[in-house]
Amino acid sequence: YQANWSYLSKRRFETILQDNDRENDKRIEHFYNAGDHVMLRVPKTPRAKTRAVAQGLFTIKQVHNNGTVTIDKGATTQQVSIRRIFPC
């Protein structure tokens, strides 16, 4: 038996692309704009089982190109990743 490595690697790569497409079809994409209301996700490590999963209702002040937004926290502002927020 002689393995055809180029064929096997190509087939594996195509399978990976198909799996990625299948998973991304279920993803709900959301684009944030200034003035949108969002909740800030609390990290799991310091959070107890019965504590809240998210905090506050914050307004987005500015959307940055690097995947972060600036939210208004009353007297202060905070720049957070879009992975830590979700829309209300």
N, C-alpha and C positions, 0 to 999 in steps of 0.2 A: 504494500500500500504506500503510495506516494501522496503526501498531503499537498494540496494546492493552497498555499498560504495566502496568496493574493485574493483568491476567491473567498476563502473563509473570513479574512479580515473585512472585505467589502460587504459580505453578507451580514456580518456582525454589526458593522457600522450602519447599514440600512435598517436593521432591526432596532438599533438604538434610536435612530431618527423617527421611526414609526411609533415607538413607545413614547417618545417626547411629544409628538403630535397628539397622540391619544390622551395623554395627561393634560396637555395645555388646552385641549378643546373644552374642558370643564372649568377652566379658569375664568373668573369674572374680572375683566380688566377695568380699572377705575382711574380716571385722570383727575387730579386735584386742581382746584382753582382757588385764587385768593377769595376769601369770604365764605368758603365752605366750612361746615361744622364737622368736627371729628372727635373721636374718643382716643385716648392714649392708652395703649396696652401696657399692663403691669407685668414685668418679667416673672417667670415662674419661680426662680430661686428664692427671692425673699418673700414670696407670697405664700400664705398658709392656705389650706384647703378651702376654708370658709370665707376668705377675703375676696374682694371684688377683682374681677379680671381686668377691668379698665377703670380709668379715672377721668372725671370731668367731661365737660362739653366745651371744647376749645375752638376758636376761630382761626383759620389759616390767614396769616398776614401776607406771606410771600412764598412762592413756589420756586425752588432752585433747580438748576439743570443737573445737579449731581445726585438726584434721588432723595433730597431732603426738603423739608418745608419748615418755615418759621411759624410757630403757633403763638397766639396771644394768651398768656397765663395771668391776666389781670394787670398787675403792676410791672411784670417782666415778660420777656419773650424767650422762647427756647427753640433752638433748631434741632429737629428730630428726623430720623429716617422715616420714609414712607412705609417701611415694613413694621414700624411700631404703632401706626395709627390705622384706624378704619373709619369709614364714613358713617354718619348718623342718618 
